[in-house]
Amino acid sequence: MSTCPLPDGYKPILNLRQTEEAICRVKDRFQEHLARALNLSRVSAPLFVLADSGINDNLNGIERPAGFAVKAMGDARAEIVQSLAKWKRMALADYGFGPDEGLYTDMNAIRPDEDLSPMHSIYVDQWDWERVMRPEQRTRGFLEEIVGRIYGVIVATERHRSEEHTSELQSRQVI
């Protein structure tokens, strides 16, 4: 299997293990602060769903979902989740979330038709979230407020990681 080439001149500062540890710290901090800023609870997302359940989104209608037969279910066809849009809305109701509450999850997926680049692979690991909104919140102003909260979490996470990373590099006398 071929890999996606990195940009010319790319030289990582961290080794592979350090990179994974840094990613873990960023993800942990971000999700804690996102949950607090948006009043979200963590819920585990499905890795696969039955093909005929109607839960798996077809994304753009062209991409093919990765799937397999489930022996214990009479070889029923299951598909790796491509998007959680429908599932999240069902989960909000199933878990009993009310107005101004919601969920977040860490979605893992396989998208075999993805165009590969340094930013895209066939393996997807992404956050997803959804909140229950009151009808009067369906305004541009409320959307901008939510975006502002998310942006604040991103900035705070980046600032924290930058400070942490600088401290790590100084302790190893890299800078």
FIKOLZA-1660 file (N, C-alpha, C; in steps of 0.1 Angstrom, whole numbers, plus 5000, padded with zeros to 4 digits):
% residues 175
   i   px   py   pz ch aa at
   1 5008 4988 5000  A  M  N
   1 5000 5000 5000  A  M CA
   1 5009 5012 5000  A  M  C
   2 5006 5022 4991  A  S  N
   2 5015 5034 4991  A  S CA
   2 5010 5043 5002  A  S  C
   3 5019 5052 5006  A  T  N
   3 5016 5062 5016  A  T CA
   3 5015 5075 5009  A  T  C
   4 5010 5084 5016  A  C  N
   4 5009 5098 5011  A  C CA
   4 5022 5105 5015  A  C  C
   5 5028 5111 5005  A  P  N
   5 5041 5118 5008  A  P CA
   5 5039 5131 5016  A  P  C
   6 5049 5134 5025  A  L  N
   6 5048 5146 5032  A  L CA
   6 5054 5157 5024  A  L  C
   7 5051 5170 5027  A  P  N
   7 5057 5181 5019  A  P CA
   7 5072 5180 5019  A  P  C
   8 5078 5185 5009  A  D  N
   8 5093 5186 5008  A  D CA
   8 5098 5194 5019  A  D  C
   9 5109 5189 5025  A  G  N
   9 5116 5197 5036  A  G CA
   9 5109 5195 5050  A  G  C
  10 5099 5186 5051  A  Y  N
  10 5093 5184 5064  A  Y CA
  10 5102 5177 5073  A  Y  C
  11 5104 5182 5085  A  K  N
  11 5112 5175 5095  A  K CA
  11 5105 5176 5108  A  K  C
  12 5100 5165 5113  A  P  N
  12 5093 5166 5126  A  P CA
  12 5102 5169 5138  A  P  C
  13 5096 5177 5147  A  I  N
  13 5104 5181 5159  A  I CA
  13 5103 5170 5169  A  I  C
  14 5091 5163 5170  A  L  N
  14 5089 5152 5179  A  L CA
  14 5090 5139 5172  A  L  C
  15 5095 5128 5180  A  N  N
  15 5095 5115 5174  A  N CA
  15 5080 5110 5174  A  N  C
  16 5078 5098 5168  A  L  N
  16 5065 5093 5166  A  L CA
  16 5058 5091 5180  A  L  C
  17 5064 5086 5190  A  R  N
  17 5058 5084 5203  A  R CA
  17 5054 5097 5209  A  R  C
  18 5064 5107 5209  A  Q  N
  18 5061 5120 5214  A  Q CA
  18 5049 5127 5207  A  Q  C
  19 5048 5124 5194  A  T  N
  19 5037 5130 5186  A  T CA
  19 5024 5124 5191  A  T  C
  20 5023 5111 5193  A  E  N
  20 5011 5105 5197  A  E CA
  20 5007 5110 5211  A  E  C
  21 5017 5111 5220  A  E  N
  21 5014 5116 5233  A  E CA
  21 5009 5131 5233  A  E  C
  22 5015 5139 5224  A  A  N
  22 5010 5153 5223  A  A CA
  22 4996 5153 5217  A  A  C
  23 4993 5145 5207  A  I  N
  23 4980 5144 5202  A  I CA
  23 4970 5141 5213  A  I  C
  24 4973 5131 5221  A  C  N
  24 4964 5127 5232  A  C CA
  24 4962 5138 5241  A  C  C
  25 4972 5146 5245  A  R  N
  25 4970 5157 5254  A  R CA
  25 4961 5168 5248  A  R  C
  26 4963 5171 5235  A  V  N
  26 4955 5181 5229  A  V CA
  26 4941 5176 5228  A  V  C
  27 4938 5164 5224  A  K  N
  27 4925 5159 5224  A  K CA
  27 4918 5158 5237  A  K  C
  28 4925 5154 5247  A  D  N
  28 4919 5154 5261  A  D CA
  28 4915 5168 5265  A  D  C
  29 4924 5177 5264  A  R  N
  29 4921 5191 5269  A  R CA
  29 4910 5197 5260  A  R  C
  30 4910 5195 5247  A  F  N
  30 4900 5201 5239  A  F CA
  30 4886 5196 5242  A  F  C
  31 4885 5183 5243  A  Q  N
  31 4872 5177 5246  A  Q CA
  31 4867 5181 5260  A  Q  C
  32 4875 5182 5270  A  E  N
  32 4871 5186 5283  A  E CA
  32 4865 5200 5282  A  E  C
  33 4872 5209 5275  A  H  N
  33 4868 5223 5275  A  H CA
  33 4856 5225 5265  A  H  C
  34 4856 5218 5255  A  L  N
  34 4844 5218 5246  A  L CA
  34 4831 5214 5253  A  L  C
  35 4832 5203 5260  A  A  N
  35 4821 5198 5268  A  A CA
  35 4816 5208 5278  A  A  C
  36 4825 5215 5285  A  R  N
  36 4821 5225 5294  A  R CA
  36 4815 5237 5287  A  R  C
  37 4821 5242 5276  A  A  N
  37 4816 5254 5269  A  A CA
  37 4803 5252 5263  A  A  C
  38 4799 5240 5259  A  L  N
  38 4787 5237 5252  A  L CA
  38 4777 5229 5259  A  L  C
  39 4781 5225 5272  A  N  N
  39 4772 5216 5280  A  N CA
  39 4769 5203 5273  A  N  C
  40 4780 5196 5270  A  L  N
  40 4780 5183 5263  A  L CA
  40 4784 5172 5272  A  L  C
  41 4779 5160 5269  A  S  N
  41 4784 5148 5276  A  S CA
  41 4789 5139 5266  A  S  C
  42 4800 5131 5270  A  R  N
  42 4806 5122 5260  A  R CA
  42 4797 5109 5259  A  R  C
  43 4795 5105 5247  A  V  N
  43 4788 5093 5243  A  V CA
  43 4796 5085 5233  A  V  C
  44 4797 5072 5235  A  S  N
  44 4804 5064 5225  A  S CA
  44 4796 5062 5213  A  S  C
  45 4803 5064 5202  A  A  N
  45 4796 5063 5188  A  A CA
  45 4798 5049 5183  A  A  C
  46 4789 5044 5175  A  P  N
  46 4791 5031 5169  A  P CA
  46 4802 5031 5158  A  P  C
  47 4809 5020 5157  A  L  N
  47 4819 5019 5146  A  L CA
  47 4812 5015 5133  A  L  C
  48 4802 5007 5135  A  F  N
  48 4794 5002 5123  A  F CA
  48 4779 5001 5127  A  F  C
  49 4771 5001 5116  A  V  N
  49 4757 5000 5117  A  V CA
  49 4752 4990 5107  A  V  C
  50 4740 4984 5109  A  L  N
  50 4735 4976 5098  A  L CA
  50 4732 4984 5086  A  L  C
  51 4735 4978 5074  A  A  N
  51 4733 4986 5062  A  A CA
  51 4719 4990 5059  A  A  C
  52 4710 4982 5063  A  D  N
  52 4696 4986 5060  A  D CA
  52 4689 4994 5072  A  D  C
  53 4697 4998 5081  A  S  N
  53 4691 5006 5093  A  S CA
  53 4687 5020 5089  A  S  C
  54 4693 5025 5079  A  G  N
  54 4691 5039 5075  A  G CA
  54 4698 5049 5083  A  G  C
  55 4707 5044 5092  A  I  N
  55 4715 5053 5101  A  I CA
  55 4727 5059 5094  A  I  C
  56 4734 5051 5086  A  N  N
  56 4746 5055 5079  A  N CA
  56 4743 5065 5069  A  N  C
  57 4749 5077 5070  A  D  N
  57 4747 5087 5060  A  D CA
  57 4755 5083 5047  A  D  C
  58 4749 5087 5036  A  N  N
  58 4755 5084 5023  A  N CA
  58 4765 5095 5019  A  N  C
  59 4768 5104 5027  A  L  N
  59 4776 5116 5025  A  L CA
  59 4772 5122 5012  A  L  C
  60 4781 5121 5002  A  N  N
  60 4778 5128 4989  A  N CA
  60 4771 5119 4979  A  N  C
  61 4767 5107 4983  A  G  N
  61 4760 5098 4973  A  G CA
  61 4769 5090 4964  A  G  C
  62 4782 5093 4964  A  I  N
  62 4791 5087 4955  A  I CA
  62 4801 5077 4963  A  I  C
  63 4804 5081 4975  A  E  N
  63 4814 5073 4983  A  E CA
  63 4808 5060 4987  A  E  C
  64 4816 5050 4986  A  R  N
  64 4811 5036 4990  A  R CA
  64 4815 5033 5004  A  R  C
  65 4805 5029 5012  A  P  N
  65 4809 5025 5026  A  P CA
  65 4816 5012 5026  A  P  C
  66 4825 5011 5035  A  A  N
  66 4832 4998 5038  A  A CA
  66 4823 4989 5046  A  A  C
  67 4822 4977 5043  A  G  N
  67 4812 4968 5050  A  G CA
  67 4817 4954 5051  A  G  C
  68 4809 4946 5058  A  F  N
  68 4812 4932 5060  A  F CA
  68 4799 4925 5064  A  F  C
  69 4799 4912 5063  A  A  N
  69 4788 4903 5068  A  A CA
  69 4790 4899 5082  A  A  C
  70 4779 4899 5090  A  V  N
  70 4779 4896 5104  A  V CA
  70 4774 4882 5105  A  V  C
  71 4782 4872 5108  A  K  N
  71 4779 4858 5108  A  K CA
  71 4768 4855 5119  A  K  C
  72 4769 4861 5131  A  A  N
  72 4760 4859 5141  A  A CA
  72 4746 4865 5138  A  A  C
  73 4744 4872 5128  A  M  N
  73 4732 4878 5124  A  M CA
  73 4727 4873 5110  A  M  C
  74 4731 4861 5107  A  G  N
  74 4727 4855 5095  A  G CA
  74 4733 4862 5083  A  G  C
  75 4746 4866 5085  A  D  N
  75 4753 4873 5074  A  D CA
  75 4747 4886 5070  A  D  C
  76 4740 4893 5079  A  A  N
  76 4734 4906 5077  A  A CA
  76 4746 4915 5073  A  A  C
  77 4744 4924 5065  A  R  N
  77 4754 4934 5060  A  R CA
  77 4755 4945 5070  A  R  C
  78 4768 4948 5075  A  A  N
  78 4770 4959 5083  A  A CA
  78 4780 4968 5076  A  A  C
  79 4779 4981 5079  A  E  N
  79 4788 4991 5072  A  E CA
  79 4795 4999 5083  A  E  C
  80 4808 5003 5080  A  I  N
  80 4815 5012 5088  A  I CA
  80 4808 5025 5087  A  I  C
  81 4806 5032 5098  A  V  N
  81 4800 5045 5098  A  V CA
  81 4808 5055 5090  A  V  C
  82 4801 5063 5082  A  Q  N
  82 4808 5073 5074  A  Q CA
  82 4805 5087 5080  A  Q  C
  83 4794 5088 5086  A  S  N
  83 4789 5101 5092  A  S CA
  83 4780 5098 5103  A  S  C
  84 4780 5106 5113  A  L  N
  84 4771 5104 5125  A  L CA
  84 4759 5113 5125  A  L  C
  85 4756 5120 5114  A  A  N
  85 4745 5130 5115  A  A CA
  85 4732 5124 5119  A  A  C
  86 4727 5113 5113  A  K  N
  86 4715 5107 5117  A  K CA
  86 4716 5101 5131  A  K  C
  87 4727 5094 5134  A  W  N
  87 4728 5087 5147  A  W CA
  87 4728 5097 5158  A  W  C
  88 4735 5109 5157  A  K  N
  88 4735 5119 5168  A  K CA
  88 4721 5123 5172  A  K  C
  89 4713 5126 5162  A  R  N
  89 4699 5130 5165  A  R CA
  89 4691 5120 5172  A  R  C
  90 4693 5107 5168  A  M  N
  90 4687 5096 5175  A  M CA
  90 4692 5095 5189  A  M  C
  91 4705 5096 5191  A  A  N
  91 4711 5095 5204  A  A CA
  91 4707 5106 5213  A  A  C
  92 4705 5118 5208  A  L  N
  92 4700 5129 5217  A  L CA
  92 4687 5124 5224  A  L  C
  93 4678 5119 5216  A  A  N
  93 4665 5114 5221  A  A CA
  93 4667 5102 5230  A  A  C
  94 4675 5092 5225  A  D  N
  94 4676 5080 5233  A  D CA
  94 4682 5082 5247  A  D  C
  95 4692 5091 5248  A  Y  N
  95 4698 5094 5260  A  Y CA
  95 4691 5105 5269  A  Y  C
  96 4680 5110 5263  A  G  N
  96 4672 5119 5271  A  G CA
  96 4678 5133 5272  A  G  C
  97 4685 5138 5263  A  F  N
  97 4691 5152 5264  A  F CA
  97 4679 5162 5262  A  F  C
  98 4680 5173 5269  A  G  N
  98 4670 5183 5268  A  G CA
  98 4676 5196 5262  A  G  C
  99 4668 5206 5261  A  P  N
  99 4673 5219 5256  A  P CA
  99 4686 5224 5263  A  P  C
 100 4695 5229 5255  A  D  N
 100 4708 5234 5260  A  D CA
 100 4717 5223 5265  A  D  C
 101 4714 5211 5261  A  E  N
 101 4723 5199 5265  A  E CA
 101 4727 5192 5251  A  E  C
 102 4737 5185 5252  A  G  N
 102 4741 5177 5240  A  G CA
 102 4751 5167 5243  A  G  C
 103 4756 5161 5232  A  L  N
 103 4766 5151 5233  A  L CA
 103 4778 5154 5224  A  L  C
 104 4789 5148 5227  A  Y  N
 104 4800 5148 5218  A  Y CA
 104 4806 5134 5217  A  Y  C
 105 4812 5131 5206  A  T  N
 105 4818 5117 5205  A  T CA
 105 4830 5118 5196  A  T  C
 106 4838 5108 5197  A  D  N
 106 4850 5106 5189  A  D CA
 106 4847 5096 5178  A  D  C
 107 4844 5100 5166  A  M  N
 107 4840 5091 5155  A  M CA
 107 4852 5085 5148  A  M  C
 108 4852 5072 5146  A  N  N
 108 4862 5065 5138  A  N CA
 108 4855 5060 5126  A  N  C
 109 4861 5061 5115  A  A  N
 109 4854 5057 5103  A  A CA
 109 4865 5053 5092  A  A  C
 110 4860 5046 5082  A  I  N
 110 4868 5043 5071  A  I CA
 110 4861 5048 5058  A  I  C
 111 4868 5056 5051  A  R  N
 111 4862 5061 5038  A  R CA
 111 4871 5057 5027  A  R  C
 112 4868 5046 5020  A  P  N
 112 4877 5041 5010  A  P CA
 112 4879 5049 4998  A  P  C
 113 4870 5058 4995  A  D  N
 113 4870 5067 4983  A  D CA
 113 4876 5081 4986  A  D  C
 114 4882 5083 4998  A  E  N
 114 4888 5096 5001  A  E CA
 114 4900 5098 4993  A  E  C
 115 4902 5110 4988  A  D  N
 115 4914 5114 4981  A  D CA
 115 4925 5117 4992  A  D  C
 116 4936 5110 4991  A  L  N
 116 4947 5110 5001  A  L CA
 116 4955 5123 5000  A  L  C
 117 4959 5128 5011  A  S  N
 117 4967 5140 5012  A  S CA
 117 4973 5140 5026  A  S  C
 118 4983 5149 5029  A  P  N
 118 4988 5150 5042  A  P CA
 118 4977 5153 5053  A  P  C
 119 4965 5158 5048  A  M  N
 119 4955 5161 5058  A  M CA
 119 4943 5151 5057  A  M  C
 120 4943 5142 5047  A  H  N
 120 4932 5132 5046  A  H CA
 120 4937 5118 5043  A  H  C
 121 4931 5109 5050  A  S  N
 121 4934 5095 5048  A  S CA
 121 4921 5087 5047  A  S  C
 122 4922 5074 5044  A  I  N
 122 4909 5066 5044  A  I CA
 122 4904 5064 5058  A  I  C
 123 4913 5065 5068  A  Y  N
 123 4909 5064 5082  A  Y CA
 123 4905 5078 5087  A  Y  C
 124 4893 5079 5094  A  V  N
 124 4888 5091 5099  A  V CA
 124 4887 5090 5114  A  V  C
 125 4893 5099 5121  A  D  N
 125 4892 5100 5136  A  D CA
 125 4888 5115 5138  A  D  C
 126 4876 5117 5141  A  Q  N
 126 4871 5131 5143  A  Q CA
 126 4861 5132 5154  A  Q  C
 127 4861 5144 5160  A  W  N
 127 4850 5147 5170  A  W CA
 127 4837 5151 5162  A  W  C
 128 4827 5148 5169  A  D  N
 128 4814 5152 5164  A  D CA
 128 4805 5156 5176  A  D  C
 129 4796 5165 5174  A  W  N
 129 4788 5169 5186  A  W CA
 129 4774 5174 5180  A  W  C
 130 4765 5174 5189  A  E  N
 130 4751 5178 5186  A  E CA
 130 4745 5183 5199  A  E  C
 131 4737 5193 5198  A  R  N
 131 4729 5199 5210  A  R CA
 131 4715 5199 5206  A  R  C
 132 4706 5199 5217  A  V  N
 132 4692 5201 5215  A  V CA
 132 4690 5216 5217  A  V  C
 133 4684 5222 5207  A  M  N
 133 4681 5236 5206  A  M CA
 133 4666 5239 5208  A  M  C
 134 4664 5250 5215  A  R  N
 134 4650 5255 5216  A  R CA
 134 4647 5263 5203  A  R  C
 135 4634 5263 5198  A  P  N
 135 4631 5270 5186  A  P CA
 135 4636 5285 5185  A  P  C
 136 4635 5292 5196  A  E  N
 136 4640 5306 5196  A  E CA
 136 4655 5307 5195  A  E  C
 137 4662 5296 5196  A  Q  N
 137 4677 5297 5195  A  Q CA
 137 4681 5295 5180  A  Q  C
 138 4672 5292 5171  A  R  N
 138 4675 5290 5157  A  R CA
 138 4677 5304 5150  A  R  C
 139 4687 5311 5155  A  T  N
 139 4690 5324 5149  A  T CA
 139 4705 5325 5146  A  T  C
 140 4708 5335 5138  A  R  N
 140 4722 5337 5134  A  R CA
 140 4730 5341 5147  A  R  C
 141 4724 5350 5155  A  G  N
 141 4731 5354 5167  A  G CA
 141 4735 5342 5176  A  G  C
 142 4726 5333 5178  A  F  N
 142 4729 5321 5186  A  F CA
 142 4740 5313 5180  A  F  C
 143 4739 5311 5167  A  L  N
 143 4750 5304 5160  A  L CA
 143 4763 5310 5162  A  L  C
 144 4763 5324 5161  A  E  N
 144 4776 5331 5163  A  E CA
 144 4781 5329 5177  A  E  C
 145 4772 5329 5187  A  E  N
 145 4776 5327 5200  A  E CA
 145 4783 5313 5202  A  E  C
 146 4777 5303 5196  A  I  N
 146 4782 5289 5197  A  I CA
 146 4796 5289 5190  A  I  C
 147 4797 5295 5178  A  V  N
 147 4810 5295 5171  A  V CA
 147 4820 5302 5180  A  V  C
 148 4816 5313 5186  A  G  N
 148 4826 5320 5195  A  G CA
 148 4831 5311 5206  A  G  C
 149 4822 5304 5212  A  R  N
 149 4826 5294 5223  A  R CA
 149 4836 5284 5218  A  R  C
 150 4833 5278 5206  A  I  N
 150 4841 5268 5200  A  I CA
 150 4855 5274 5197  A  I  C
 151 4855 5286 5191  A  Y  N
 151 4867 5293 5188  A  Y CA
 151 4875 5295 5201  A  Y  C
 152 4869 5300 5211  A  G  N
 152 4876 5302 5224  A  G CA
 152 4883 5289 5229  A  G  C
 153 4876 5278 5228  A  V  N
 153 4882 5265 5232  A  V CA
 153 4894 5262 5223  A  V  C
 154 4893 5264 5210  A  I  N
 154 4904 5261 5201  A  I CA
 154 4916 5270 5205  A  I  C
 155 4914 5283 5207  A  V  N
 155 4924 5292 5210  A  V CA
 155 4931 5289 5224  A  V  C
 156 4923 5285 5234  A  A  N
 156 4928 5282 5247  A  A CA
 156 4936 5269 5246  A  A  C
 157 4931 5259 5238  A  T  N
 157 4939 5247 5236  A  T CA
 157 4952 5249 5230  A  T  C
 158 4952 5257 5219  A  E  N
 158 4964 5260 5212  A  E CA
 158 4974 5267 5221  A  E  C
 159 4969 5277 5228  A  R  N
 159 4978 5285 5237  A  R CA
 159 4984 5275 5248  A  R  C
 160 4976 5267 5254  A  H  N
 160 4981 5257 5264  A  H CA
 160 4992 5248 5258  A  H  C
 161 4988 5243 5246  A  R  N
 161 4998 5233 5240  A  R CA
 161 5011 5240 5235  A  R  C
 162 5010 5252 5231  A  S  N
 162 5022 5260 5227  A  S CA
 162 5031 5262 5239  A  S  C
 163 5025 5266 5250  A  E  N
 163 5033 5267 5262  A  E CA
 163 5039 5254 5267  A  E  C
 164 5031 5244 5267  A  E  N
 164 5036 5231 5271  A  E CA
 164 5047 5226 5262  A  E  C
 165 5045 5227 5249  A  H  N
 165 5055 5223 5239  A  H CA
 165 5068 5231 5240  A  H  C
 166 5067 5244 5242  A  T  N
 166 5079 5252 5244  A  T CA
 166 5087 5247 5256  A  T  C
 167 5079 5245 5267  A  S  N
 167 5086 5240 5279  A  S CA
 167 5093 5226 5277  A  S  C
 168 5086 5217 5270  A  E  N
 168 5092 5204 5267  A  E CA
 168 5105 5206 5258  A  E  C
 169 5104 5214 5248  A  L  N
 169 5116 5216 5240  A  L CA
 169 5127 5222 5247  A  L  C
 170 5124 5232 5256  A  Q  N
 170 5135 5238 5264  A  Q CA
 170 5141 5228 5274  A  Q  C
 171 5133 5219 5279  A  S  N
 171 5139 5209 5289  A  S CA
 171 5147 5199 5281  A  S  C
 172 5145 5197 5269  A  R  N
 172 5153 5188 5261  A  R CA
 172 5164 5196 5253  A  R  C
 173 5165 5209 5256  A  Q  N
 173 5175 5218 5250  A  Q CA
 173 5174 5217 5235  A  Q  C
 174 5162 5216 5229  A  V  N
 174 5160 5217 5215  A  V CA
 174 5160 5231 5210  A  V  C
 175 5154 5240 5219  A  I  N
 175 5154 5254 5216  A  I CA
 175 5161 5262 5226  A  I  C
% end
